[in-house]
Amino acid sequence: MIHRYFAAIAILGLTAGLITSPAFSQKAKDTLRFPIANMEAGIDSYLLPGEFANIWGQSVYDSLLDFDPLKGAFVSHIAKSWTQPDSLTYEFELRNDVKWHDGQAVDADDVVYTLNYLIDPKVNLRFKSRWAWIKSIEKLNPYKVRVRAMRPVPFGLMWMASHTPIYPKHAHEPLADKIDFAAKPIGTGPLRIIQIDKNAGIIAEKFPKYLASSVKPSSGVGRVVAEPINDAGSLVAMLLTGAVDVAAGLPSDQAEALLKSGRFDLSLAPPNLGYSFMGFPSKGAATVKALGDVRVRRAIVKAIDRSALEIVRWGDLAKGIRPVEALCNKEQIGCGYTKLAPAYDPAGAKKLLAEAGYANGFDVTISCFPASVPEATAISGMLRAVGIRASVQSHPVTQRVQLLKQGKVEIGYYAWSGGGIFEVSDAIERHIAEYDDPLLKKLAAPTRTILDDAERRVATAKVFDHITENVYAAVLMPVVTIYTHTKEVRLNAALPREFSVSPHEFSWN
């Protein structure tokens, strides 16, 4: 942390020299400079899924419905109403006043085309299974569509609301290579793309004909310029010189130093569904026998101080962050649990280790993603404090997947999206995949078919409580983004969300 401390001091010193400098904000021009990391060559939620599409896709595209997580209710958007006549049928009545960014009208043909594209066996998509439940799509009239399911699914409507942006048939269908659409995207969302280039960045403008929903507002700024910048040092320098208005995810000490300068404000994004957790894959016990004992796994979790981890990650800003409670979020449809992970108790951890026959500890390796090394290292220190000789190895995603298949991950420290949807199915599948427990899979089976939400929460509670009791996994920290911005900028976002904040959610003070 010493090098970060001196970086913060350097920032304060530089800020002092610039404190009387004139502001370079583009508020007068209504242009938000919003640099972005992990820039892609285009915006396509289907062919280029990932962080970039999650951030920008929300500003460019719309789905049939939105979802209000606080009310637990679906909200109209492209579809003004919807019904479910039976367990296999969904009918959507579309608005007749929605326009594409190129001015053409949205109608049933666009919806039918998009859904047929997604289920076409010739179309290869990374997450094609998300729509595998759809049997057929039918146009009932110019503004009404019927979707038939192959079987009753509790997640059908949520997928249509959250991860199924509608594409324009007239612009997408003629393309021989559909990836070309990503470079010149056309949606109905609050921002219209003027330019997108992986090296030069994005220019987007407020779409004046955007029809906002109650949970998805119009853009708060007239124009957004997003330059690709990955380095935190460059972001800090550009903030200080007035070259950008917002920076996402700066190290906490640098963000705090900028706040203390008096020139900048910090905004915490509303909580999203992502979190970090410790996982104990069943195959890991073949390498480290101790991990096969539930008392040892419980001791490991008891040895971890979550509050201290949050300080490692966010410094003093951790005080404003809502802790994450379980492996699913109660705001997700179908999420149920009654048991929580063991609380921090190092003395209790030592006692459990002694009872299990490991009073002198044992050797173990924590596998993590490169970005998570600081937290994983802090965890290893906490485990050493109770006698467990833990070391850390970082692996990129592709290598981690292979190591899991080979049974070579002993303890995993994971950063996960939480399913990235306000519905519990993905969370269940993620948390039963690595554990050799037939009962767990049996408990999970009914959760895939129960349609009533209250009844389903009872069923999913049995799954997550079983995971917690056996300490197959334990949630640690939420995923939170800190935005450092000039005092002229305001973050309007308030609702919990699936992913990160989108650029249209900023406005001027």
C-alpha positions in Angstrom: 0.0 0.0 0.0 3.0 2.3 0.4 3.4 3.1 -3.3 -0.4 3.9 -3.4 0.1 6.3 -0.5 2.8 8.2 -2.2 0.7 8.2 -5.4 -2.1 9.8 -3.4 0.4 12.4 -2.0 1.6 13.2 -5.5 -2.0 13.7 -6.6 -2.6 16.2 -3.8 0.6 18.0 -4.6 -0.3 18.3 -8.3 -3.9 19.3 -7.4 -2.6 22.1 -5.2 -0.7 23.5 -8.2 -3.8 23.3 -10.4 -6.3 24.4 -7.8 -6.6 27.9 -9.3 -6.6 26.7 -12.8 -9.7 27.4 -14.9 -12.2 24.6 -15.2 -12.2 22.8 -18.6 -15.6 21.3 -18.2 -17.7 20.9 -21.3 -21.0 21.6 -19.4 -21.5 24.7 -21.6 -21.2 22.5 -24.7 -23.4 19.8 -23.0 -20.6 17.2 -23.7 -19.6 14.7 -21.1 -16.1 13.3 -21.5 -16.5 9.7 -20.2 -13.3 7.6 -20.8 -13.8 3.9 -20.9 -11.6 0.8 -20.4 -11.9 -2.5 -22.3 -13.0 -0.7 -25.5 -14.5 -3.0 -28.2 -14.8 -2.4 -31.9 -18.6 -2.3 -31.7 -21.7 -2.6 -29.5 -23.5 -5.8 -29.9 -25.1 -7.5 -26.9 -25.3 -10.9 -28.7 -22.0 -11.2 -30.7 -19.8 -9.1 -28.3 -21.2 -9.8 -24.8 -19.1 -8.5 -21.9 -18.5 -5.5 -19.8 -18.3 -3.1 -22.7 -21.7 -4.2 -24.1 -23.2 -4.2 -20.6 -22.3 -0.6 -20.1 -23.0 0.8 -23.5 -25.8 -1.5 -24.6 -28.1 -0.1 -22.0 -27.6 3.4 -23.5 -28.1 2.3 -27.1 -30.7 -0.5 -27.1 -34.0 -1.3 -25.4 -35.9 -4.5 -24.7 -39.6 -5.2 -24.7 -39.8 -4.6 -21.0 -37.8 -3.2 -18.1 -37.7 -4.5 -14.5 -38.0 -2.4 -11.3 -36.0 -4.4 -8.7 -37.4 -2.4 -5.7 -41.0 -3.0 -6.6 -40.3 -6.5 -8.0 -42.4 -5.6 -11.1 -42.0 -5.5 -14.8 -42.3 -2.1 -16.5 -43.5 -1.4 -20.1 -41.0 -0.2 -22.7 -41.1 -1.2 -26.3 -44.1 -3.3 -25.3 -46.8 -1.3 -23.7 -48.5 -4.4 -22.2 -48.1 -8.1 -21.9 -50.0 -11.2 -20.9 -49.3 -14.8 -20.2 -52.5 -16.7 -21.3 -51.0 -20.0 -20.2 -47.7 -21.4 -18.9 -46.3 -21.7 -22.4 -47.5 -18.5 -24.0 -46.4 -14.8 -23.8 -48.1 -12.1 -25.8 -46.7 -8.6 -26.2 -48.7 -5.5 -27.3 -46.2 -3.0 -28.7 -46.2 0.7 -28.6 -46.9 2.3 -32.0 -44.7 5.4 -31.4 -41.2 3.9 -30.9 -38.6 5.0 -33.4 -35.2 3.6 -34.3 -32.2 5.9 -34.2 -32.5 6.2 -38.0 -36.1 7.4 -37.8 -37.9 4.3 -38.9 -40.8 2.9 -36.8 -40.5 -0.1 -34.6 -43.1 -2.8 -35.2 -43.8 -6.5 -34.7 -41.6 -7.5 -37.6 -38.5 -6.3 -35.7 -39.4 -8.3 -32.6 -40.1 -11.5 -34.6 -36.9 -11.0 -36.6 -34.8 -10.5 -33.5 -36.1 -13.6 -31.6 -35.9 -15.8 -34.7 -32.3 -14.7 -35.2 -31.5 -15.7 -31.6 -32.9 -19.2 -31.9 -31.7 -19.8 -35.5 -29.5 -23.0 -35.2 -27.2 -21.5 -37.8 -26.4 -18.5 -35.6 -23.6 -19.1 -33.2 -23.8 -17.1 -30.0 -21.8 -17.5 -26.8 -25.0 -17.4 -24.6 -27.4 -19.0 -27.0 -28.9 -21.2 -24.3 -30.6 -18.1 -22.8 -33.2 -18.4 -25.5 -33.2 -22.2 -26.0 -36.6 -22.4 -24.3 -38.3 -20.5 -27.1 -40.3 -22.7 -29.5 -41.8 -20.2 -31.9 -42.5 -16.5 -32.4 -45.6 -15.3 -34.2 -46.7 -11.9 -35.5 -50.4 -11.5 -34.6 -50.8 -8.0 -36.0 -48.4 -5.1 -36.8 -48.0 -4.3 -33.1 -48.6 -7.7 -31.4 -46.3 -10.7 -31.0 -46.9 -14.1 -29.5 -44.0 -16.2 -28.1 -44.4 -19.9 -27.3 -42.1 -21.8 -24.9 -41.1 -25.4 -25.3 -41.8 -25.9 -21.6 -42.9 -23.9 -18.6 -39.9 -21.7 -17.5 -39.9 -19.3 -14.5 -37.3 -17.0 -16.2 -38.9 -16.4 -19.6 -40.3 -13.0 -19.0 -37.1 -11.8 -17.2 -34.9 -12.8 -20.1 -37.1 -10.9 -22.5 -36.8 -7.9 -20.2 -33.2 -7.9 -19.3 -31.0 -9.6 -22.0 -33.0 -9.4 -25.2 -32.5 -6.0 -26.8 -34.6 -5.7 -30.0 -32.7 -5.1 -33.2 -34.0 -3.3 -36.4 -34.9 -5.9 -39.1 -34.3 -3.4 -41.9 -30.7 -2.7 -40.8 -29.6 -6.1 -39.4 -31.1 -8.7 -41.7 -29.4 -7.5 -45.0 -25.9 -7.8 -43.4 -23.9 -10.8 -44.7 -21.7 -10.5 -41.6 -23.8 -9.5 -38.6 -20.7 -8.2 -36.7 -20.9 -5.2 -39.1 -24.0 -4.1 -37.2 -21.9 -3.6 -34.1 -19.8 -1.0 -35.7 -22.8 1.1 -36.8 -25.4 0.1 -34.1 -29.0 1.3 -34.4 -31.3 1.0 -31.4 -34.1 2.9 -29.7 -32.2 3.8 -26.5 -31.4 7.2 -25.0 -28.1 7.6 -26.9 -27.5 7.4 -30.6 -24.0 6.4 -31.8 -22.4 8.9 -34.1 -18.9 7.2 -34.2 -17.4 4.1 -32.7 -13.8 3.1 -33.2 -11.7 0.8 -31.0 -8.8 3.2 -31.1 -10.5 6.6 -31.3 -13.4 5.8 -29.0 -17.1 6.7 -29.1 -19.1 9.8 -29.9 -22.8 9.5 -29.0 -25.7 12.0 -28.9 -28.9 12.2 -27.0 -31.7 10.6 -29.0 -34.5 13.3 -29.0 -37.2 10.7 -29.8 -36.3 8.3 -27.1 -39.4 7.2 -25.1 -38.2 6.7 -21.5 -39.7 4.1 -19.1 -40.2 4.6 -15.4 -36.8 2.9 -14.6 -34.8 3.9 -17.7 -34.6 7.7 -18.1 -33.6 9.9 -21.0 -30.0 10.9 -21.3 -28.9 13.5 -18.9 -26.4 15.0 -21.3 -26.6 16.0 -24.9 -23.4 14.4 -26.1 -20.9 11.8 -24.8 -17.3 11.4 -25.9 -15.7 8.2 -24.7 -12.0 7.9 -25.3 -10.4 4.5 -24.6 -8.1 4.9 -21.5 -7.1 1.9 -19.4 -4.4 3.3 -17.2 -5.4 4.8 -13.8 -2.5 7.2 -13.8 -3.6 8.7 -17.2 -7.2 9.0 -15.9 -6.0 11.0 -12.8 -3.9 13.3 -14.9 -6.7 13.9 -17.4 -9.1 14.7 -14.5 -6.6 17.1 -13.0 -6.1 18.9 -16.3 -9.8 19.1 -17.1 -9.5 16.7 -20.1 -12.2 14.4 -18.8 -15.3 14.8 -16.6 -15.7 11.3 -15.1 -13.4 8.4 -14.3 -14.7 5.0 -13.2 -13.0 2.6 -10.8 -9.9 4.6 -9.7 -8.0 3.0 -6.8 -9.6 4.1 -3.6 -6.7 6.1 -2.3 -6.4 8.1 -5.5 -10.1 8.7 -5.6 -10.0 9.9 -1.9 -7.0 12.2 -2.7 -8.9 13.8 -5.6 -12.0 14.3 -3.3 -9.8 16.0 -0.6 -8.6 18.5 -3.3 -12.0 20.1 -3.2 -12.3 20.0 -7.0 -14.0 16.6 -7.4 -16.8 14.6 -6.0 -17.2 10.8 -5.7 -20.3 8.8 -6.4 -20.8 5.2 -5.5 -22.8 3.3 -8.1 -26.0 1.7 -6.8 -25.4 -1.9 -5.8 -25.4 -4.4 -8.6 -25.8 -8.2 -8.5 -22.0 -8.9 -8.7 -20.0 -10.1 -5.7 -16.8 -12.0 -4.8 -16.9 -15.3 -3.0 -14.8 -18.2 -1.8 -15.4 -21.5 -3.5 -14.3 -25.0 -2.5 -14.6 -27.2 -5.6 -15.1 -30.8 -4.6 -12.1 -32.0 -6.6 -9.8 -29.7 -4.6 -10.0 -32.1 -1.7 -8.2 -34.7 -3.8 -5.1 -32.5 -3.6 -5.7 -31.0 -0.2 -7.4 -33.6 2.0 -8.3 -31.1 4.7 -10.7 -29.3 2.4 -12.9 -32.4 2.3 -13.8 -31.7 6.0 -16.7 -29.3 6.4 -15.2 -28.1 9.7 -12.1 -27.0 7.9 -14.1 -25.2 5.2 -16.1 -23.5 8.0 -12.8 -22.5 9.8 -11.5 -20.9 6.6 -14.6 -18.7 6.2 -14.5 -17.8 10.0 -10.9 -16.7 9.5 -11.9 -14.1 6.9 -12.7 -10.5 8.1 -15.0 -9.2 5.4 -14.9 -5.6 6.7 -11.1 -5.6 6.5 -11.3 -7.0 2.9 -13.6 -4.1 2.0 -11.0 -1.6 3.4 -8.3 -3.3 1.3 -10.5 -2.8 -1.8 -12.1 0.6 -1.1 -10.2 2.2 1.8 -12.4 4.8 3.7 -15.0 4.6 1.0 -16.0 1.1 2.3 -18.2 2.9 4.9 -20.7 3.8 2.2 -21.0 0.3 0.7 -23.8 -2.0 1.4 -22.6 -5.5 2.4 -23.6 -8.4 0.4 -25.6 -11.0 2.4 -25.9 -14.2 0.4 -25.2 -16.1 -2.9 -28.3 -14.6 -4.4 -30.0 -11.2 -3.9 -33.5 -10.9 -2.5 -34.3 -8.5 -5.3 -33.8 -11.3 -7.8 -37.0 -13.2 -8.7 -36.9 -16.6 -7.1 -34.1 -15.9 -4.6 -34.5 -17.6 -1.2 -32.2 -18.3 1.7 -32.5 -18.5 5.5 -28.9 -19.2 6.5 -25.8 -16.9 6.3 -22.1 -17.7 6.0 -20.2 -18.1 9.2 -19.2 -14.8 10.8 -15.7 -13.6 11.4 -14.3 -15.6 14.4 -10.6 -16.4 14.3 -10.7 -18.1 17.7 -13.5 -20.3 16.5 -11.6 -21.0 13.3 -8.6 -22.3 15.3 -10.9 -24.5 17.4 -12.5 -26.1 14.4 -9.1 -26.8 12.8 -8.0 -28.5 16.0 -11.2 -30.6 16.2 -10.6 -31.7 12.5 -7.0 -32.7 13.3 -5.3 -29.7 11.8 -4.2 -27.8 14.8 -0.8 -27.3 13.0 -2.5 -26.1 9.9 -1.9 -27.3 6.3 -0.7 -25.9 2.9 -3.2 -24.7 0.4 -3.3 -22.4 -2.7 -5.9 -19.8 -3.4 -6.6 -19.3 -7.2 -7.8 -15.9 -8.3 -8.1 -13.6 -11.3 -5.1 -11.2 -11.7 -7.3 -8.2 -10.7 -8.2 -9.8 -7.4 -4.6 -10.5 -6.2 -4.7 -7.8 -3.5 -7.9 -9.2 -1.8 -6.7 -12.8 -2.3 -3.4 -11.9 -0.7 -5.2 -10.3 2.3 -7.2 -13.5 2.6 -4.1 -15.6 2.6 -2.7 -13.5 5.5 -5.9 -14.0 7.5 -5.7 -17.7 7.0 -2.0 -17.7 8.1 -3.1 -15.9 11.2 -5.1 -19.1 12.2 -2.3 -21.5 11.1 -3.3 -22.3 7.5 -0.3 -21.8 5.2 -2.1 -20.2 2.2 -0.4 -18.9 -0.9 -1.9 -17.1 -3.9 -1.8 -17.9 -7.6 -3.5 -15.7 -10.2 -4.9 -17.2 -13.4 -6.8 -15.6 -16.4 -10.4 -16.8 -17.0 -9.5 -19.3 -19.7 -6.8 -20.9 -17.6 -9.0 -21.0 -14.5 -11.7 -22.9 -16.4 -9.2 -25.5 -17.5 -7.8 -25.8 -14.0 -11.3 -26.4 -12.6 -12.0 -29.1 -15.2 -8.7 -30.8 -14.2 -9.5 -30.5 -10.5 -6.5 -28.4 -9.9 -8.2 -25.5 -8.0 -8.0 -26.0 -4.3 -9.7 -22.8 -3.1 -11.1 -20.3 -5.6 -11.5 -16.6 -5.0 -14.1 -15.6 -7.6 -15.4 -12.2 -8.8 -18.8 -13.0 -10.3 -21.7 -11.1 -11.9 -24.2 -12.7 -9.5 -25.9 -14.0 -12.7 -26.3 -10.5 -14.1 -30.0 -10.7 -14.1 -32.8 -10.1 -11.6 -33.7 -13.8 -11.7 -32.1 -16.6 -9.7 -31.6 -19.4 -12.3 -28.0 -18.5 -13.3 -27.0 -18.1 -9.6 -28.3 -21.6 -8.9 -26.5 -23.2 -11.8 -23.2 -21.4 -11.0 -23.3 -22.6 -7.4 -24.0 -26.3 -8.0 -21.6 -26.8 -10.9 -18.4 -27.5 -8.9 -19.7 -29.6 -6.0 -20.0 -33.4 -6.1 -23.2 -33.6 -4.1 -26.2 -35.6 -5.6 -28.5 -34.1 -3.0 -27.6 -30.6 -4.0 -28.5 -31.3 -7.7 -31.8 -33.0 -6.5 -32.7 -29.9 -4.5 -32.0 -27.7 -7.5 -34.2 -29.6 -10.0 -37.6 -28.2 -8.9 -36.3 -24.6 -9.0 -36.1 -24.8 -12.8 -39.9 -25.4 -13.3 -41.8 -23.7 -10.4 -43.5 -20.6 -11.8 -44.9 -19.1 -8.6 -42.3 -16.8 -7.1 -43.1 -17.4 -3.4 -43.1 -21.1 -3.8 -39.9 -21.0 -5.8 -38.1 -18.9 -3.2 -38.9 -21.7 -0.7 -37.3 -24.2 -3.1 -34.3 -22.2 -3.8 -33.7 -21.6 -0.1 -33.2 -25.3 0.3 -30.4 -25.1 -2.3 -28.6 -22.1 -1.0 -29.0 -23.2 2.7 -27.5 -26.6 1.8 -24.5 -24.8 0.1 -24.1 -22.6 3.2 -24.4 -25.5 5.7 -21.8 -27.5 3.8 -19.6 -24.4 3.2 -19.3 -25.2 -0.5 -19.1 -21.4 -1.1 -19.3 -18.2 1.0 -20.0 -14.7 -0.3 -17.5 -12.0 0.7 -17.9 -8.6 -0.9 -20.2 -6.8 -3.3 -19.0 -5.4 -6.7 -19.2 -1.6 -6.5 -17.9 1.0 -8.9 -16.6 4.3 -7.6 -17.0 7.3 -10.0 -14.7 10.3 -9.6 -16.1 13.3 -11.4 -16.0 17.1 -11.5 -18.5 19.0 -9.3 -20.5 19.9 -12.4 -21.4 16.2 -13.0 -24.1 14.2 -11.2 -24.8 10.5 -11.2 -28.6 10.0 -11.5 -28.7 6.3 -11.0 -30.6 5.1 -8.0 -32.0 1.6 -8.6 -30.0 -1.6 -7.9 -28.8 -2.9 -11.2 -27.6 -5.9 -13.0 -24.3 -4.4 -14.2 -22.5 -1.1 -14.3 -23.8 2.4 -14.7 -24.4 3.5 -18.3 -23.3 6.9 -19.7 -26.9 8.2 -20.2 -27.3 8.1 -16.4 -25.1 11.1 -15.8 -26.2 14.7 -16.0 -25.1 18.2 -15.1 -25.5 19.9 -11.7 
